[in-house]
Amino acid sequence: MLRISTGQMYQQGLDGILKTQAKMSRTQEQISTGRRILRPSDDPAGSTQVLELNRAARTVEQYQKNADRAQNRLELVDNTLSGITTMLQRVNELALQGSSGTYNAAQRDMIAVEVRGMLSSVLDLANTTDSAGDYLFSGFQGKVKPFAAGAGTYTFSGDTGLREIRISADRTVADSESGFHTFMDVPIAAGGVRDLFSTIDQIATALEADTSPGTLVPILVVPSPGSVRCMPVSARKSDQSMSRGISTRVSS
């Protein structure tokens, strides 16, 4: 007959108590963390699935952050272009007034002052930055101020690139407009192109010279509200640009 000593009985009882305490502690930890698997050794196969799910969740979270950032930036672009459009409409009105034969030189000078004020405001808006300090219309060169004025001439220092942000595994979105095409490459009715700033400047110069700026009056088209535009990765090369936020045609 197998004999069990008193010491062995105590040890077995103690071992049982310790195992029960360990199970209780693990159960409490599971309850407090809300996790069934606390360590990979608890369930190797389940742990692998958890890691994959966590990785997927982080990826989706990053895509959502990217989409939110793109949406915020595009809303700023739309608001900026809407403000510029309003100012261009006012310039159009002032140029038409100045073209009237009923205005004298002093009156045209007053109109020219307002036109130059509008020009300054349009230039400032064209150099708008986002919350990160990046210029909206500089293309890939976000830290480079895109537009500058000097002695009646206006220069563009950015590039024509459109920054794309990935918002899903196979979708990207351009988060701005091409500053060059929007402001510096404006088609005119007689053919060719002219930059928007020089056109406004020439309107003011004509008014200051007491001449009619009628031949420089822009024909402005109010833009439709922009929106986030998603593009499949395979289509990025064939569709690099978003719809223009502002469409401007200038007569010869």
C-alpha positions in Angstrom: 0.0 0.0 0.0 1.3 3.5 -1.0 1.8 5.6 2.1 1.5 9.4 1.9 3.2 11.3 4.6 1.6 14.2 6.4 4.2 16.5 4.7 3.2 15.3 1.3 -0.5 15.9 2.1 0.3 19.4 3.2 2.4 20.1 0.0 -0.4 18.7 -2.2 -2.9 20.9 -0.5 -0.6 24.0 -0.8 0.0 23.2 -4.5 -3.7 23.1 -5.1 -4.3 26.4 -3.4 -1.5 28.1 -5.4 -2.9 26.7 -8.7 -6.3 28.0 -7.8 -4.9 31.4 -7.0 -3.0 31.5 -10.3 -6.2 30.6 -12.2 -8.1 33.3 -10.2 -5.4 35.9 -10.9 -5.4 35.0 -14.6 -9.2 35.2 -14.8 -9.1 38.6 -13.0 -6.5 39.8 -15.5 -8.6 38.6 -18.4 -11.6 40.4 -17.0 -9.7 43.7 -16.3 -8.1 43.7 -19.8 -11.0 42.4 -21.7 -8.7 39.9 -23.4 -8.9 36.1 -23.5 -5.3 35.7 -24.7 -2.9 37.5 -22.4 0.4 35.9 -23.7 1.2 34.1 -26.9 1.7 30.9 -25.0 -2.0 31.0 -24.0 -3.1 30.3 -27.6 -0.4 30.4 -30.3 -2.9 30.2 -33.2 -5.2 32.7 -31.6 -2.3 35.1 -30.9 -1.3 35.1 -34.6 -4.9 36.0 -35.5 -4.9 38.8 -32.9 -1.7 40.2 -34.2 -3.0 40.2 -37.8 -6.3 41.9 -36.7 -4.4 44.5 -34.7 -2.2 45.3 -37.7 -5.3 45.6 -40.0 -7.0 47.9 -37.4 -3.9 50.2 -37.3 -3.8 50.3 -41.1 -7.5 51.3 -41.3 -7.0 53.9 -38.6 -4.2 55.4 -40.6 -6.3 55.5 -43.7 -9.0 57.3 -41.8 -6.5 59.9 -40.5 -5.2 60.4 -44.1 -8.8 60.8 -45.4 -9.6 63.3 -42.7 -6.4 65.3 -43.4 -7.1 65.3 -47.1 -10.7 66.4 -46.5 -9.7 69.3 -44.3 -7.1 70.5 -46.8 -9.5 70.2 -49.7 -12.1 72.2 -47.8 -9.4 74.9 -47.2 -8.6 74.9 -51.0 -12.3 75.3 -51.9 -12.8 78.1 -49.4 -9.6 79.9 -50.7 -10.7 79.6 -54.3 -14.2 80.7 -53.5 -12.7 83.8 -51.9 -10.5 84.5 -54.9 -13.5 84.1 -57.2 -15.5 86.7 -55.3 -12.6 89.1 -55.6 -12.2 88.5 -59.3 -15.9 89.1 -59.8 -15.4 92.5 -58.1 -12.4 93.3 -60.3 -14.6 92.5 -63.3 -17.2 94.9 -62.1 -14.6 97.6 -61.4 -13.0 97.2 -64.8 -16.4 97.5 -66.5 -17.1 100.7 -64.5 -13.7 102.1 -65.5 -14.4 101.4 -69.1 -17.4 103.7 -69.0 -17.0 107.0 -70.8 -18.8 108.8 -68.0 -15.8 108.3 -65.6 -13.0 110.9 -65.4 -9.3 110.4 -64.5 -9.9 111.0 -60.8 -12.7 108.5 -60.6 -10.6 105.9 -62.5 -7.7 106.5 -60.0 -10.1 105.7 -57.2 -11.2 102.5 -59.0 -7.6 101.6 -59.6 -6.8 101.8 -55.8 -9.5 99.3 -55.1 -8.3 97.0 -58.0 -4.8 97.0 -56.5 -6.2 96.2 -53.1 -8.0 93.2 -54.7 -4.8 92.2 -56.4 -2.9 92.2 -53.1 -5.7 90.1 -51.5 -5.8 87.6 -54.4 -2.0 87.2 -54.1 -2.2 86.6 -50.4 -4.9 84.0 -50.8 -2.9 82.3 -53.5 -0.1 81.9 -50.9 -2.4 80.4 -48.3 -0.9 77.7 -46.0 -2.6 74.8 -44.2 -2.4 73.9 -40.5 1.0 72.3 -41.1 2.4 75.4 -42.6 2.5 74.0 -46.2 1.4 76.2 -49.0 -1.7 75.0 -50.8 -0.6 75.7 -54.3 3.2 74.9 -54.3 2.8 71.4 -55.5 5.4 69.0 -54.0 7.3 72.0 -52.6 5.0 72.7 -49.7 7.4 74.9 -47.8 8.2 77.1 -50.8 6.1 80.3 -51.1 4.6 79.8 -54.6 3.8 83.4 -55.8 5.8 86.6 -55.6 5.3 90.1 -57.1 8.0 92.4 -58.4 7.7 95.6 -60.6 4.6 94.5 -62.3 5.8 90.9 -62.9 4.7 87.8 -61.0 6.6 84.6 -60.6 5.7 81.1 -59.6 8.3 79.2 -57.5 6.4 75.9 -56.9 5.9 73.0 -59.3 2.9 71.4 -61.0 2.9 68.3 -58.9 -0.2 67.2 -57.0 0.4 65.5 -53.7 -1.5 62.2 -53.3 -2.6 60.7 -50.0 -3.5 57.0 -49.7 -6.9 56.5 -48.1 -7.2 52.8 -48.8 -5.2 49.9 -50.2 -6.0 50.9 -53.8 -7.2 54.5 -53.5 -5.3 57.8 -53.3 -6.6 61.4 -53.3 -4.9 64.6 -54.6 -5.2 67.1 -51.7 -4.8 70.4 -53.7 -4.8 72.1 -57.0 -2.0 73.0 -59.4 -1.1 76.6 -58.6 0.6 77.0 -61.9 -2.4 75.9 -64.0 -4.9 77.8 -61.7 -3.1 81.2 -61.6 -0.3 81.4 -64.1 -1.5 79.4 -67.1 -4.9 81.1 -67.8 -6.1 80.7 -71.4 -7.2 83.8 -73.3 -9.8 84.0 -76.0 -7.3 85.1 -78.7 -5.1 82.2 -77.9 -2.1 81.7 -75.6 -2.1 82.1 -71.9 -1.7 84.9 -69.4 -1.1 84.9 -65.6 -4.0 86.1 -63.5 -2.0 88.5 -61.4 -0.5 90.4 -64.4 -4.0 90.7 -65.9 -5.3 92.4 -62.7 -2.2 94.6 -62.5 -2.7 95.7 -66.1 -6.3 96.6 -65.4 -5.1 98.8 -62.6 -2.4 100.3 -64.7 -4.9 101.2 -67.5 -7.2 102.9 -65.0 -4.3 104.9 -63.6 -3.4 106.0 -67.1 -7.1 107.1 -67.6 -7.6 104.6 -70.3 -10.3 101.9 -70.7 -9.3 98.5 -69.4 -12.1 96.9 -71.3 -9.9 94.6 -73.4 -8.5 93.2 -70.2 -11.7 92.4 -68.4 -11.7 88.8 -67.3 -14.7 86.6 -67.8 -15.1 84.8 -64.6 -16.8 81.4 -64.0 -17.9 80.6 -60.5 -16.5 77.2 -59.5 -18.7 74.4 -58.3 -17.9 73.2 -54.8 -15.0 70.8 -54.8 -14.9 67.4 -53.1 -12.5 64.6 -52.2 -11.7 62.8 -55.4 -10.5 59.2 -55.1 -8.4 57.5 -57.7 -7.5 53.8 -58.1 -3.8 53.3 -58.0 -3.8 52.0 -61.6 -5.5 55.2 -62.8 -3.2 57.7 -61.2 -1.0 58.2 -64.3 -4.0 58.8 -66.5 -5.9 61.0 -64.1 -3.4 63.2 -62.2 -5.5 66.3 -61.6 -8.7 67.2 -59.7 -11.4 69.4 -61.2 -10.3 73.0 -61.3 -11.5 75.0 -58.3 -11.6 78.1 -60.4 -12.0 78.5 -64.2 -10.9 81.9 -65.6 -10.8 83.0 -69.2 -9.3 86.3 -70.2 -10.1 88.1 -73.4 -7.3 89.4 -75.5 
